[in-house]
Amino acid sequence: MVMPGHICPYGLKSKHLLESRGYAVDDRWLETREQTDAFKAKHDVETTPQSFIDGERIGGHDDLRRHFGLKVAEPGATSYTPVIALFAMTALIALAVSHAVYGNPLTIMAGEWFVSISMCVLALLKLQDVAKFSTMFLNYDLLARRWVPYASIYPFAEGLAGVLMTAHWLDWLSIPVALAIGTIGAISVFKAVYIERRELKCACVGGSSNVPLGFVSLTENLMMVAMAIWMAAT
């Protein structure tokens, strides 16, 4: 579809995929809604673009990827990609800040910044849609089930603790906050996953994630607890 104000992104992706495989593409634009509806009716399809190879209809962009043996993300499928990307980026940021401040990326402060910056980014993801996060959080958090407003307060508390710990400012506030929410979170996740054996989605990277509840969320909470204990002891 190529219309005023809209060029189909999947059409561009399909064209690029075919050309990257060495195909000469006869790119036929659908420039009006009427053309699009007529095309769908003619080929009995619900979506565009549609790719044809040697006269045989392959299908939409996902079908084309499958045709070439490429991975296609299935709706609702679990994925650890958001978590891997998040922690990889926060680790690199921590190393970069350490290098900028101390001239050495491998310092103790780099480890502290990794944890505190991770807390900030995790809080940011939750704060994008607090309502969605709180709905998922209420599935397993023990305190939130007893006092529902805690589910909405949690992202703000995590973000506040993360910012203060990054700055090493107001330790008297950040340490108990991180220790409290981390401990409650760790106990809640352990109970839901490892004792009750429930299969739930993790709210750790926001309310729209497909990350399964378990190791990742437990690690997030244990990182906060460890950071609080470390800062209290040093």
Secondary structure in CASP SS format (residue, H / E / C, confidence):
PFRMAT SS
TARGET T0000
AUTHOR 0000-0000-0000
METHOD secondary structure of the structure
MODEL  1
M C 1.00
V E 1.00
M E 1.00
P C 1.00
G C 1.00
H E 1.00
I E 1.00
C C 1.00
P H 1.00
Y H 1.00
G H 1.00
L H 1.00
K H 1.00
S H 1.00
K H 1.00
H H 1.00
L H 1.00
L H 1.00
E H 1.00
S H 1.00
R C 1.00
G C 1.00
Y C 1.00
A C 1.00
V C 1.00
D C 1.00
D C 1.00
R C 1.00
W C 1.00
L C 1.00
E C 1.00
T C 1.00
R H 1.00
E H 1.00
Q H 1.00
T H 1.00
D H 1.00
A H 1.00
F H 1.00
K H 1.00
A H 1.00
K H 1.00
H H 1.00
D C 1.00
V C 1.00
E C 1.00
T C 1.00
T C 1.00
P C 1.00
Q C 1.00
S E 1.00
F E 1.00
I E 1.00
D C 1.00
G C 1.00
E E 1.00
R E 1.00
I E 1.00
G E 1.00
G C 1.00
H H 1.00
D H 1.00
D H 1.00
L H 1.00
R H 1.00
R H 1.00
H H 1.00
F C 1.00
G C 1.00
L C 1.00
K C 1.00
V C 1.00
A C 1.00
E C 1.00
P C 1.00
G C 1.00
A C 1.00
T C 1.00
S C 1.00
Y C 1.00
T H 1.00
P H 1.00
V H 1.00
I H 1.00
A H 1.00
L H 1.00
F H 1.00
A H 1.00
M H 1.00
T H 1.00
A H 1.00
L H 1.00
I H 1.00
A H 1.00
L H 1.00
A H 1.00
V H 1.00
S H 1.00
H H 1.00
A H 1.00
V H 1.00
Y H 1.00
G C 1.00
N C 1.00
P C 1.00
L C 1.00
T C 1.00
I H 1.00
M H 1.00
A H 1.00
G H 1.00
E H 1.00
W H 1.00
F H 1.00
V H 1.00
S H 1.00
I H 1.00
S H 1.00
M H 1.00
C H 1.00
V H 1.00
L H 1.00
A H 1.00
L H 1.00
L H 1.00
K H 1.00
L H 1.00
Q C 1.00
D C 1.00
V H 1.00
A H 1.00
K H 1.00
F H 1.00
S H 1.00
T H 1.00
M H 1.00
F H 1.00
L C 1.00
N C 1.00
Y C 1.00
D C 1.00
L H 1.00
L H 1.00
A H 1.00
R H 1.00
R H 1.00
W C 1.00
V C 1.00
P H 1.00
Y H 1.00
A H 1.00
S H 1.00
I H 1.00
Y H 1.00
P H 1.00
F H 1.00
A H 1.00
E H 1.00
G H 1.00
L H 1.00
A H 1.00
G H 1.00
V H 1.00
L H 1.00
M H 1.00
T H 1.00
A H 1.00
H C 1.00
W C 1.00
L C 1.00
D H 1.00
W H 1.00
L H 1.00
S H 1.00
I H 1.00
P H 1.00
V H 1.00
A H 1.00
L H 1.00
A H 1.00
I H 1.00
G H 1.00
T H 1.00
I H 1.00
G H 1.00
A H 1.00
I H 1.00
S H 1.00
V H 1.00
F H 1.00
K H 1.00
A H 1.00
V H 1.00
Y H 1.00
I H 1.00
E C 1.00
R C 1.00
R C 1.00
E C 1.00
L C 1.00
K E 1.00
C C 1.00
A C 1.00
C C 1.00
V C 1.00
G C 1.00
G C 1.00
S C 1.00
S C 1.00
N C 1.00
V C 1.00
P E 1.00
L C 1.00
G C 1.00
F H 1.00
V H 1.00
S H 1.00
L H 1.00
T H 1.00
E H 1.00
N H 1.00
L H 1.00
M H 1.00
M H 1.00
V H 1.00
A H 1.00
M H 1.00
A H 1.00
I H 1.00
W H 1.00
M H 1.00
A H 1.00
A H 1.00
T C 1.00
END
